[in-house]
Amino acid sequence: MESKNLTQTINPLYLLASLALGTIGAAAFNALRKGCSETAQHVFEENMSATASAPSSPQRPIKKHAINKLMAKNANENELVKELKNLEEITCEIERVSNLAYDLKLQVLPLNVNPMLGNSNYRSVFGGEGFLPETAFVNHDCYILQHPNFGPNDLLSRTKRWLRSGPRKHLLFSPDEVKAGIVVVGGLLPGLNVIIRELTMCLFYNYKVQTIFGAKYGYNGIYNNDWLKLDPKIVKTIHHQGGCFLGTARSKFDGELIVDELAKNGINQVYLIGGLGCMKSAEQLHEIIKTRNLKISIVVIPKSIENEIPIIDKSFGFETAIEEAQNPLKAAYQETHSKKYSVGIVRLWGSHTGFLALNASLAFRSVNICLVPEFEFDVYGEKGLLQYVYSRLQLKGTCVIVVAEGAAASLRDCKINDKGRDASGNVKQGDIGLFLKNAILEFTREKGLNAEVKYIDPQYMVRAGKANSLDSKLCSQLAQNAIHASMAGFTGFAVGHVSNKTCMIPLNEMNSGNYANRITPSNIAWQRLLAGTGQPSFLNNEQDI
């Protein structure tokens, strides 16, 4: 991507003059333009360049020059200064990520050289530093496109550009001033220990940070000042375990109290590992920290076992969950195919989306019905679920059903009562697997069919195991890139893969509600599942919808 400095932008009036007057006229026009005063020329070029380079999308806000006067020791050599100034250029279309240099209104930055910078990556290296050549560091004008594929009616100017993640040559934080805190909030999923380990290892070895703490049991560890000192010896083998080494919990959120505790303990880098609720609370923390003018960076590594996080390609732990779901599916299959007129039901995670149920079914290849929260269905009636199961038992003798927990809210002709809310305020949905088991038994017996129904609920087995190799690699990449960005002063963002490249996504974009990660009728994977199972919509009046 070429530089977009205003002084290098083509003057549209000069271009028009060239077209209208020809070469001689353009030369005369250029001579006249050069005769203007330096001040007038600067204003002229800035205004015309801004007009020519304005984004085509009317929704994109015009950026303000918040750090035009940003200086630094050896400013011409400081790549971080160049990057921050580039992000503030009116012609820059990269979605801006907050930086403590902005938030603290700094005008002088230190020249902190990344400890990983070395003369060659072929020489002998010991201790995790000095092994990266200059070409390995992220250029100040690098971005990732939200949508890499374009059709005849798509415009490049309308797609989002996320700031590329990766190591920066120069840092805002000096390693000896960093006091890092790692916090895991929400439920379990595979890969948490890999991230905790990698955060500790990368901070300690690559950036020479000596003070690293982990909060015990999520935000509760911050409220109760319950911190565990972390170092490589402690976390060395935790990635071979499932669960969460630090513990996790769902708890109420008090942003002011959390910031109080962070400031009191001197924590200036916070690495939060959590889902949608965590990103909302992290954005609030960022705003409170900004208001208080504190030098504390907030970074989120998003997690979701049901893969509902918007914008990013995939949540860590998701592939492991698909793999772990194969064992209960095998058990359901063997049970149903060992007896005549037998139904196997497997309930999987997915309160809002059915990606886990969908992908586990596609991977197993022998599922007959898959129910997800995105699509409503009828239980009773001529075209309802029960009639279809009964007809299949008569024809085939077996039926394997995979249902996402959130499909309880998709029932059209009946209702399953919720079980209250958890400590974070999330609705605890009723057990749709148990409901379907009882409904199928009752319906088939009324029809004179002596059917058996086996119900398997492996949810906590699926999420408690250790990450597989694919997720372990993903977790390591996310943890490392979260640190790279935080050390450069970036804050108030989530790190994730977009188009298979790691980038920084502002939390206000993540929480905007403008991005939905749900299964749609046109989803290719969903269409593939329908083709494989042959299942109908289970709607009695589909033609009227």
N, C-alpha and C positions, 0 to 999 in steps of 0.2 A: 504493500500500500504506500503510495507516494505521500510525501510530506504535504500538509495542508496549510502551511504558514500563509498568513494573509498577504505578505509581500510577494509570494510566489503564485497567487491566484490570478488567472487571466482576467484582465479588465474587460468587461463586456462591452463598454462604450468604445474602447479601442478596437475590439473585434468588429463591431458594427461599422465603425469608420473604415476599417480595412475593406470590408465587403462592399460598402457603398461607394467609396472614392477610389478604390484600387490602390496599387502600390505607391503611386506618387502622393495621393491624398492621405494615405496612412502615414507616410513619412512626414508630411506637413503637420498632420494632427499630432504625431509623436513629438515633433519639435515644439509645438505649442504647449503640449502637456508638460514637457520638461522645463518650460519657462515659468511654470507656477512655482510659488514659494514652497519650501520643504513642508511647512505646516499644512498648507492647503492641500498639497499633494498627498500627504499622509491621510488626512481626513477623507479626501476624494477616493483614494484607493481602498480604504477600509470600508467605506459605505458601499461602494460599488461591488467590492469582493463579497461583502456580506449578502448583498442582494443576489449575486450570481450563485453563491454557494448555499443559499438557504435550503434546508431540506424540503423535499416535495410534500412530505406528509404534514398536514396542518396541525396534527396532534403533538408533534415533537416540540418541546419547549426550547426557546432560545437560551443558550447558556450565558451566564454573566461572567465577566472577567474578575473572579474572586481573588486570584493570586497573580495578577499581572506584575506585581512588584516582588514576587518571590525571588529571593536571592539565596546563595549558598557559598560556603567556602569552596573555592575552585569550581564556581558555578558551571563553567563551560565543560567540565569533566563529569559533573554529577548527572547520571542518567535518570535518577529519580526526579530531579528538577525538570528535566526535559519531558518526562512522561506526564507529570502533573500539569505542566503548562500546555502540553498537547491536548490533554483531556479538557482543558478549559477553553481551547480555541473554539470560536463560533462555528468553524467549519468541521469540527470533529463530530462524527456521528456515532462514536462508541458510547454505549450507555455508561455514564459516569458512576464510578464507585467511590464512596466517601473515603477520604484519607485524613488522618489526624493533622496533616499539614493544613488542610482546609478548616477542619473543625476547631483547631487551636489558633487559627489565623497566624500561622508562623510566616515570617518573612526571611528567616535565615535557617537553613538546614545544615546539619553536620554532614561531613563526607565520610560516612561509615561504609567501608568496603566490605562486600560479602565475603565471609571467611572461606567460602567454597571456591572463590576465584583463584585459579592457578595458571601457570604459564603453559602447561601441557597436561592433558589427561592420560599421557602414556608413561609418565614418570612414576616412580614408586611413591605411594601415598600411604600414610598411616594416620589414623585418628579422625577420619571423616571430613577433613578440610583440604583446601588447596588442590582440588582435583578437576575442577570444571574450567574449560577454556572460555574465552569471552563469547564465542559463538553459541554457547549453551544457554546464555542468559536471554530473557525475553526482551525484545526490542520495544521501544517506547510507543510504537504505533501498531501493535499487534492486536487483533480481535478475532472472535469466532462468530460466524453467521448462525443465527437461530435456525434458518432453513437453507440448507446447502443446495437443495434441488429447486429449479425454477422452470415454470411452464411458459407458454406463449403470453399469458395475461399477468404474469408475476413481474413485479418491479424490485430490483435490488435495493432501491432507496427505501422501500417500505419494510424491509426485514430488520430485525434487531441485530445489533452488533455488541457482543459481550466482550468485556476486557479479558484478554488472554491471561491465564494464570501461569505461574512458573517462577523460577528464581530471578530476582532483580540484582543487578550488579552493585547497586548502592542502596543502603537501607536507611530508614528513619530511626529505627531502634539500634542502639549499641547493645551487643549481646550481654555485656556485663550489667546492664540496667534492667534486663527483662526478668519478670517474675510471672510465670505462666500458670494459669489455672485451667484444668480440664473438667468439664461437667457433662454428665450423661443424664438426659431427662426422658421420661416416657417409658415405653415398654421395651422388652428385650427383642433382639434379632441378631442373626449371625453377623460377626464382623466387628462388634464393639471392642473386643479385646485387641484386635489387630490395629484399630485406629488408636486406642490408648497407647499401645506399645510404640507404634510408629511416630506418634506425636512426641513421645518422650525421647526416643532414639534420635530423631531428626533434630530436635531442639538441643539435645545434649552433645551429640557428636558433630553435626554439620554446622550448627550455629554457636556452639560453646556456651549454651545457656545452662547454668548450674542450679537454678532455682525453679523447680517444676512441682506443682501440687495437683492432686486430684480431689474433687469434692465427693464425699461419701453420700450416696443415695440422692443424687440430683441436687436440686435447689435446696433441699433440706441440709445438705452439707455446708452450704453457704450460710443459711440462716443460723445454724448451730455452731458455726466455726469449726466444722469437723473436716479437716483437710488431711490428706495422706501425702507425705513427701515421696515423690517418684524419682527413680533413677534407673539406669539400664539394668542393674542387678535385680531389681524388684520386678521389672516388667519383661525380663528376657524371654521367658517361656509362656507368657499368658496367652499368646495367640494360638496356642495348641488347645486351649480350653474354650468351652461354650460359656454362655451367660455373660455377666459383666463384672470384671474385676473390681471396679469401684462401687458397684451397686447402682441401682437406678430406682426412681420412684415417680409417681404422679403426685403433684402437690400444688397448692395454691401459689400464685405468683404475686410477689410484692417487689416491684422494680426499684423503688426508692431504698428499701431495706437491703436489697442485693448490692446496689451500687455503694451504699454505706459500708457494707462488709468488705467489698472489693477494695475500696479506697483505704480502709483501716488496715487491711492486711498487705497493702502494697501490690496487689495483683494488677498488672497492666496489660496482659494479654489473656483473653478468655476464649477458650475453644469449646463451643457448645455442640453437642451431638444430640440431635432431636428432630422431631417431625414438624408438621404444620403449626401446631401450637407453640413449639419452641421457637420457630422463626418469627412468629408474632411477638412473643415476649422478648426475643433478641432485638427486634426493631425498637421496642419501647426502651430497652436498656441503652441502646445506642443513642436515642434521643435524650435520655436523662443524662448520660455521660457528656454529650455535646453541650447540653444546657449548663452543666456544672464546670465545663471547661477542663475536663480531666483527660489525661493521656492514658486512655485504656482502649484497646482495640477489641472489637467483638466479631467473632467469626463463627459461622454455623456450618457444620457438616451434616447435611440433611439425611434423615433416615426414615424409612417406611417399609414395613414388610409387605404391604399391599401395593407398593410402587405408585402411590398417589401424588408424589411431589411434582408440582408443575415445572415446566421448562426443561428440566434435565432429562437426559436419555433414560436413566435407570437408577434406582436407589440401590445402595450397597446392601448385601444380604438377600436380595430378591432371588438371585440365581440359586443360592443355597437352599432357600425355602422351597423353590420348585423341585430341587433334587430330593429334599427331605420328604416332600409330599408323595413321592413315588411309592414309598414303603406302605403307607396306609391304603393307597390306591391298589397296590398289589394284593393286600390282604382282603380288601372288599371284593376284588375280582375273583380271587380264589374261593372265597366264601360263597359267592353267588353262583359260581360255575361248578360247585360241588353238590348243589342241591337244586331240585326242580322248584320253579316258582319262587325264586329268591331275589331279593332286592338288597343292594349295598349302598349305603349313604355315607359320604365323607364330607365333613364340614371343614372349610379352610378359612384363613383370615381374609378380611375384605369387608370392612364396615361401610365404605363409600364406593369402592371400586372392586371389580371382579378380575383384575389382572392375574392374581395368583391362581384362582380357580381356573381361569381360561388357559393360562400357560401350562399349569400342571396337567390339565386334561389333554392339551395338545402333545405334551411330552409323553404321556402314558399311552395314548392312541386307542384305548379300549373303553372310553367313557361313553355312555349312551345319552346322558342328559347333563347339561351344565347350566346352573342358575346363578345369575349375577345381579348386583344391586341396580345396574343401569337400565334393566328392562323389566317392566311390570309383567305379571302373569296371573292367570286364574288357577285356582286349585280345583274348583268344582266346575261342573258343566260338561257339555258334550265335547268341547275342545280343550278342557282344562287338563292340568297335570295328572290328576288321579286317573282319569279315563285313559290317557295315553299310556301310563305305566301299566294299567290293567290289560290293555290291548297288547302291549309288548310282551307281558308275561304269558299271555295265551299263545302268542306267536313264537316267541324265542325262549321263554322260560326263565330269562334273567334280565336284570336291569341294574346298571351302575350309575349312580347319581353323585355329582360333585356340586356342592352348594356353598357359595360365599356367605359368611355370617350376616352381611348386610342385606341379603336378599329377603330377609324378614320384612323389611320396609317396602318391598316391591309387590307384596301380595295385594291383589285388587279386591278380592271378594271375601277376605277375612283379615283378622288382625291378631298379631302376637304382641302381648304386652311387654313393654320394656322393663328392665330390672333396675331402674334408677340411674344414677350418674356416679362416675368415679371421682377421685379427689381433684382431677383437673377439669371436671365439669362435662366430660364426654358421656354421651348416652350409652348405657349398657343394654344392648339389644337382647331380646328374647331368643331362645334357642330354636332356630328354624329347623335344624336337623332332627331334634326330638319331636317337633311338631309334625314334620313330614312322615317320620316313622309311624307315629300313632294314626295319622290320617290315612296312610296307605294300608295299614293293617285293618282298620275299620272298614274302609271302602271295599277292599278285596274280599273280606269275609261276608259283607253284605251281598257281594256278587257270587258267593259260593265257592270262592277260590281260597284254598288253604296256603296262603303265601307266608314266607318268612322275610323279615327285614332286619338287617344288621347295620347298626349305626356306629360309625367310628368318628371320634372327635380328637384329632391329633394336633390341635392348634399349638399347645404349649410344647409339644415335642418338636414341632417344625421350627419354632423360633429360638429354642434354647441351645441348639447345637453350635459347633464351631464353624467358621466360614470355610467354604471350599476354596480351591486354588484360584478360581476366577474372581470370586469376591475378595479374597485376601489381597490380590494384586490391585483391585480397584480401591480397597480401603487404604492401602499404602500410598497410592497416588493422591487420593483426596487429602490425607493427613499431611503429606509433604507439601502439597500446593497451598493448603491453608496456612502453613507456617511461612512459606515464601512470601505470601501476600501480607500477612500480619507483620512480619519483620520490616517490610517496606512501608508500614504505616496504614495500609488499607484496612477499613473497618466497616461494619454494618452491611455485610454481604454474606452470601452462601456460596460455597465452592461445589462445583458439580461438572459432570461431563455433558457437553452439548455437541452434537455431531461427532461424538467420540473424541472430543478435545476438552481439556480441563479449562474452565473459565470462572470468572467471578460474576455473580449475579446479585445486584442490589436487593436488599431485603424488602424495600418498598415495592419492587417489581414482583418478587415472590408472593407478597401478601396482597397484591392489588386486586386479585379476583379476575384479572383479565385473561388468565391462562387456566384452561381446564385440562386435567389429565384423567379422562374417563373413556370407557369403551363406547364407541358409537356404532350405529348399524352398518356403516361403510368401512369399519375397521377390518383390515385384511385378515388379521388373525382371527377375529370373530367370524368372518365369512368362511374361513378355512375350517373352523370348528363346526359350524352349521353343516358344511358339506360333509364332514366326517361323521357326525352323529346322526344327521337327518332329523334332528328335533324340530318341531314346529314352534310357533310363538307362544302357545298355550293361552291364547286369547280367544274368548268366545265370540266377540264382536270385532274382530280385527279389521274387517272391511269398513267399519264406522270410525276408525281411529285415524 
